[in-house]
Amino acid sequence: MKKKYFGTDGIRGKYGEFPIINSFFLDLAISIKNTQTNIKNVIIGKDTRESCNEIESALITGFNEQSVKCDSSGIVSTPILCFMTKNYNYDLGIMISASHNTFSDNGIKIFKKNGEKLTDEEEINIEKNLNFRDINFSIKNHKDHSQVSIENYEKFLIEKFSELSSYRNRIVIDCANGSLSQIAPKIFGKLGLNFIKYACEPNGKNINKNCGATFSDRLSKLTLSTDSAVGISFDGDADRVLFSDENGDIIDGDYILAILSKNLKLNNLLENNLVVTTKMANLGLRHYLDENNINYLLSNVGDRYVIEMMKQYGACIGGEQSGHIIFSENSFCGDGLFTALQILEILNKYKCKLSELCNDLFIKVPQRLINLKAIKNPNQILENFKIKDYLSNKEEKKDCDILLRKSGTENLLRLMVQSNNKENTDKIVRDLINIIEEINEN
């Protein structure tokens, strides 16, 4: 059975359009309880979108109908909500967020009591039990649910990275007007770091607006204009992070994985000598890992699939080019703030610049990433014989890596083509765009 509402990372869409409406989330809460009958207490977190409060109220109303106690963590990052679910012994954690999307979108991500996301099977079972009634109900201000402090999470980071107090180079952080807008500056301050903050004034509508991890050009300019040694940019719910070096060059998840895996191996901490990344990983990263005798596996795109493979093969680190970096020691959850502090710790330990770290790694192979609007059902396009025939013709695509897939969060097809030959890469991109446009029109 295919999932109807859940994508690769929870449920997401435009707020006010089905299924991202209040009555759906009320009934979803009831279905969750009916599917997982042992649930007695739930913690809910949210980012800074103006629609979060109404969705939270709908979820609480649904859970309360089933005698499930709900507490709130307020505005927190997705990884903080994951941490609190596990460490405060909640049966379930629900994060209200649409991650890197604009404020008009929203959705939820669900975490089990061990801090890990639901499996595909668990999501399918919730959908099976969902009885959508489309009822009208008044949004309430649930004053009876407890507000849970994030003090333990702050303490965890401050104790783990206490030696960063000796790192004096200037850092600029862009919090995307999202969930870390208040939290990241507070923790950086407690660690004694020298930092400048940007996009830390959320108003309900400016989350990810020309800021955050999806606007790397902004981070590059901020790093240069503030004469900072490092630029750090989170997305709206802060489960991913990108960096800029002192020259304004963007350091994405491929480079972050290389830096972290190299450091782990040097310290005999790279479990099973293994890294998990996705089929989107740049060929340069793959060659680097081969040359340094580090084993790697390629999962489907999506942090949940990275996590599944990490657990199956016993890897302690994995991630995506987009900046989701996952550590087994950190509940198998991508945590942008945790990752940022890991990189700063390495810079502090070796007394080097971020550019110097990356120069010793690899040069990226030319890679084209294109988002294509799907007028028809994306699955129909992917199954079309013209697409299949083109992709099956290997001769002219020798030494090329091609990935065409349906987005798990938007009505798009995502195309990735990479090879050492830029002309060949560009030709394949043009060919596939033309074929998809032809299919869309007929």
Secondary structure, DSSP 4 states (H G I P E B T S, - for coil): ---SS-BTTBEEEETTSTTSSHHHHHHHHHHHHHHSTT--EEEEEE-S-TTHHHHHHHHHHHHHHTT-EEEEEEE--HHHHHHHHHHTT-SEEEEE--TTS-TTEEEEEEEETTSPBPPHHHHHHHHHT-------------TTSPBPP-HHHHHHHHHHTGGGGG--S-EEEE-TTSTTTTHHHHHHHHTT--EEEES----SS-TTSS-STT-HHHHHHHHHHTT-SEEEEE-TT-S-EEEE-TTS-EE-HHHHHHHHHHHHHHTT--GGGEEEEETTS-HHHHHHHHHTT-EEEEEPSSHHHHHHHHHHHT-SEEE-TTS-EEEGGGTTEE-HHHHHHHHHHHHHHHT--HHHHHHTT-PPPPEEEEEEE-SS-HHHHHH-HHHHHHHH--GGGTT-EEEEEE-SSSSEEEEEEE-S-HHHHHHHHHHHHHHHHHHHH-
